[in-house]
């Protein structure tokens, strides 16, 4: 049997990224209106029907332009067609993120949707220096894994929090329910993945591609002033 190659984030154009964000919102709107899961649409670019790993992030948007996390869930592995992944995890982010109460329909005009498409996981070296050299802030997300514990942080997280590499590794360990310096132990597996993200500039507004490396550099400059 021949398997389709999973989608790599580098393949995705801004037009397709924008499409994925719009589908994420449509999926939640469809559920509110019909109390059922949105069917997979036909006639989209062939790429979106290939397997893909992705996360959907929903944020509350405020008039001053600030935002606050409202839900974020996704698939680490490309287990479904990318478009089906987006439809499914948008509902999970809206209604089943255990950190938040379910999204209410009246919030739809005051939240933004963001889609992150993930590359395959690449295991990091087992030594401290190798792991630090393996990571690029603004490009990579991380997964920490030890036994049954597993935790993931998207590349947006260290950028938005201005973390250095060691803090990023420690926070990923904590996300996995492990101790913060577990990444120094070679029995803990650390993986990186690349991701590209597209988000609504404001609720139901234009979709933009995030340049996380640029965001990180700008935040560092602001923090120094």
BELLIN-V786158 format. One record per residue. RES is the residue in three letters. NEAR is the number of other C-alpha atoms within 12 Angstrom. Layout:
RES:NEAR + RES:NEAR
This chain:
UNK:3 + UNK:4 + UNK:11 + UNK:19 + UNK:21 + UNK:27 + UNK:34 + UNK:29 + UNK:33 + UNK:20 + UNK:21 + UNK:30 + UNK:22 + UNK:22 + UNK:19 + UNK:31 + UNK:38 + UNK:30 + UNK:33 + UNK:46 + UNK:42 + UNK:33 + UNK:38 + UNK:47 + UNK:41 + UNK:29 + UNK:37 + UNK:39 + UNK:29 + UNK:24 + UNK:25 + UNK:23 + UNK:13 + UNK:13 + UNK:13 + UNK:15 + UNK:24 + UNK:28 + UNK:19 + UNK:24 + UNK:22 + UNK:12 + UNK:10 + UNK:17 + UNK:18 + UNK:17 + UNK:25 + UNK:39 + UNK:28 + UNK:24 + UNK:31 + UNK:38 + UNK:40 + UNK:49 + UNK:48 + UNK:48 + UNK:40 + UNK:44 + UNK:32 + UNK:31 + UNK:25 + UNK:18 + UNK:12 + UNK:9 + UNK:15 + UNK:15 + UNK:22 + UNK:20 + UNK:27 + UNK:33 + UNK:32 + UNK:40 + UNK:36 + UNK:39 + UNK:34 + UNK:35 + UNK:25 + UNK:32 + UNK:25 + UNK:28 + UNK:28 + UNK:48 + UNK:44 + UNK:33 + UNK:41 + UNK:49 + UNK:41 + UNK:37 + UNK:43 + UNK:45 + UNK:38 + UNK:33 + UNK:38 + UNK:43 + UNK:27 + UNK:20 + UNK:23 + UNK:15 + UNK:16 + UNK:21 + UNK:15 + UNK:23 + UNK:32 + UNK:19 + UNK:19 + UNK:12 + UNK:24 + UNK:28 + UNK:23 + UNK:27 + UNK:35 + UNK:41 + UNK:54 + UNK:49 + UNK:52 + UNK:49 + UNK:48 + UNK:42 + UNK:37 + UNK:30 + UNK:25 + UNK:21 + UNK:23 + UNK:31 + UNK:23 + UNK:21 + UNK:20 + UNK:23 + UNK:16 + UNK:17 + UNK:30 + UNK:27 + UNK:18 + UNK:27 + UNK:32 + UNK:28 + UNK:38 + UNK:36 + UNK:33 + UNK:41 + UNK:44 + UNK:50 + UNK:41 + UNK:44 + UNK:32 + UNK:25 + UNK:13 + UNK:12 + UNK:21 + UNK:23 + UNK:31 + UNK:38 + UNK:40 + UNK:45 + UNK:41 + UNK:38 + UNK:32 + UNK:35 + UNK:31 + UNK:28 + UNK:22 + UNK:27 + UNK:24 + UNK:21 + UNK:31 + UNK:27 + UNK:25 + UNK:39 + UNK:48 + UNK:33 + UNK:31 + UNK:39 + UNK:33 + UNK:26 + UNK:25 + UNK:29 + UNK:22 + UNK:27 + UNK:22 + UNK:21 + UNK:24 + UNK:30 + UNK:38 + UNK:26 + UNK:23 + UNK:21 + UNK:17 + UNK:34 + UNK:34 + UNK:43 + UNK:35 + UNK:38 + UNK:36 + UNK:35 + UNK:42 + UNK:40 + UNK:41 + UNK:38 + UNK:38 + UNK:36 + UNK:25 + UNK:26 + UNK:27 + UNK:26 + UNK:20 + UNK:21 + UNK:28 + UNK:29 + UNK:31 + UNK:28 + UNK:21 + UNK:31 + UNK:25 + UNK:18 + UNK:24 + UNK:27 + UNK:20 + UNK:18 + UNK:20 + UNK:19 + UNK:12 + UNK:11 + UNK:12 + UNK:9 + UNK:7
